[in-house]
Amino acid sequence: MRLLAAVIASALLTVLAGPLQQPWLAFVFKPLTTILILLHAWPRGADEPLVRRWLLAGLGLSLLGDVALLWPQQGFLPGLIAFLLAHLSYIVAFSRRARFAARWQPFALYAAVSLAILSQLWPGLPTALRGPVIAYVLCLATMAAQAAVVWLVARGSEHAPYRRIAAIGGALFVASDALLATDKFLTPLPAPALWILATYWAAQWCIASSLKRR
């Protein structure tokens, strides 16, 4: 619980960087928040070492993405690539828990959600970013869908609570990135940092918590 409290406090300080006009808060506490989630995941998952390895890789790549996005313009594309690789790592991890696309329903659902979001964002997307954004959305939706597949396959088993929290994490990740893209390419949101970062770190915490405690 103390680590969770530290994550919440660090996240709040990151969100306050803008309103307080103290950018150094974001430079310190944004990476720190993800590092704390990494520390939460680190001692977990001894029963599934390969899954643990890929989830930790995803969190590490997310940390690189967080740092890149501290420079919103210059760092957007590097950050996008870092998070794309993070989602690929999560896909590999979740595919160790259940066969890839063992259930079609989550893939159909997230495909529909992704198409709806892209259709709204498309007119405002710079031409040079359309390809990378499509690739990213494909990886994000696949990650979230596979996390849901793992939960559906595990329902009724002792693993179900851990699998469910990963599926929630996948859904929260989609929500966070949809908010980010809406704010950047469609229309400014009220208090965007609060909603985007809250859902983002909640997603990462859920994914990390899907590893069993020792």
N, C-alpha and C positions, 0 to 999 in steps of 0.2 A: 504493500500500500504506500510505503514511503517513496518508492520509485515512481509510482503513478502520480503521487502528489508533486514530485519534482518535475515530471513531464508536463503536468498541467501548469505549474508555475512558470516553467521555461517557455511554454507555448504562449502564455498570456503576455510575458515580457516581449516576445517576438511581435505579437499583434499590436502591442502598445507603441512599438517603435515609430509607426506612422503618426498616430495622434499626438504623441509627445515630441515629434520632430527630433528623434534621437536615433538616427540610422544605425549607430553602433550597436544598439540593442539587438537588431535583426542579425547583424554580422556575428554576434556572439551567441545568441540564444536560439537562432534557427538551426544551425548545425548541432548545437548542444542537445536540442530536443530529440532529434533523430538518433544521436549518439546514445541518449538515455534509453530509447526504445531498443537499440541494439544491445545494450547492457541487460535489458529485460529478457531479450531472446537468448542471449549467450549461454546461460546455464541450462536451458531447456532443450528438449528434443533428443535426449540420449537414446531413446527407443527407436528413432528413425534418423540415423546420422546423415544419410544422403539428403533427405528433405531439409534437415537443419542446415546443411552446408549451402544449399541453394537459396533457402530463405535468408540466411545471413548475407549471402552475396547480393540478393535483391535489396536488402536494407543498406548495404554498403554502397551500392550504385545509387540508391535513393539519396544517400548523404551527398554524393558527388553532384547529383541533380539539384539538391537544395543549395549547395554552395554556388553552382553556376547561375541559378536564378536570383541570387542576390544582386546580379546585374541584369535587370529585366530585359533590356534590349539586346546587348551583346551576348548574354548568356542564355537566351531563350532556346536557340537551336541546340547548343551543347547540352542544356538541361533536358530538352526533349529526348535527345539520344540516350542520355544516362537513364532516364526513367523508362524508355522503351526497353533498354537492356535489363532494367530491374524487373519489368513485367515478364520478359522472357525467362528470367531466373525463377520467378514465382510460378510460371506455367510449368517449367520443368519440375519444380518441387511438388506442385499439386498433382502432376501426372504420375508421380511416384506413389501417390496415395490411391489413385483410381485411374483406370485406363482413360486416355485422352478422349473426350467427347463420348463417354459411355452413356450419357443421356443427351438427347438432342434438344430438349425443351429450353434449358438455360442458354444455349447458343442462339436459338431462335429469338428468345426474349432480348438478349443483349444486342443482337444484330438489329432488331427493330429500334431499340433505344438509341443505338449509335447512329443509325440512318436518320432518325428524327433530329438528333442533335446536330449532325453534320449539315442537314438540309437548312437549318436555321443559321449556322455559322458560315456557310459556304460563300455568300456574297461578300462578307467582310474579311475573308482570308486572303492574305497576299499570295499572289501566284506562286512565288518561290517556296512558300511554306505548305502548299496544298499536298504535295507528295509526302513530306515528312509527317504532316498531321494525320493523313489517312493511315499511314503505316503505324503511327502511334495509337490511334483509335482502335485499329484492328488488334494490336497486341493487348491493349487495355481491356477491350471487350472479351477477348479470348481468355485472359487471366481471370476476370470476374466470372465468366461462364464456367471455366474449369473448376474454380473454387466452389461454385454452386453444385456442379456435378459430383464433386467429392462428398459434399454434404448429403446429397440425395442417395448416393451409393451407401453411405455409412449410417443412414437412419435406422434406429433401433439397436445399434451396436454401442459398445462402451466408448467408441471413438466419436460418436455423434456430436457431443457438446463442443469438442475441439474443432471438428469439421464445420459446424454451424458458425462458429465465430470467425473462421476464415472466410466463409461465404458472405457474412456481414461486412467483413473488411473489404472484400472485392466490390460489393455494392457501394460502400462509402467512398472507395477510390474513384469509381465512376462518377459519383455525385460531386466529389471535390474537383475533378478535372472538368466536368461540365460547367461548374460555377466559374472556374478559372478561365475557360475558353469563352464563356458568355461575357465575362467582365472585360476580356482583352479584345475580343473580335466582334461583339454584338452590341452590348449596351453596358455602361458602368453600373455596378451593383452597389447598394448601400453597405458600408463596412465590409468590403470584399475580403480583406485579410482575415477577419474573424471567421467567416463562413468557410472560406477555402481552406485555411490552415486547420481549423477545428475538425472538419471532415477528413482532411488528409492524414493528420496524426492519429485520429481515431481509427482510420483504416489500417495504418501501419501497426498500431498497438494490437488490433484484432488479429492481424496476420501473424505477428510475433507470438501472440497468446495462443495460437493454434498448435504450437509446440507444447508437449506435455511437460509439466514440472518434473524434476528429478525426485 
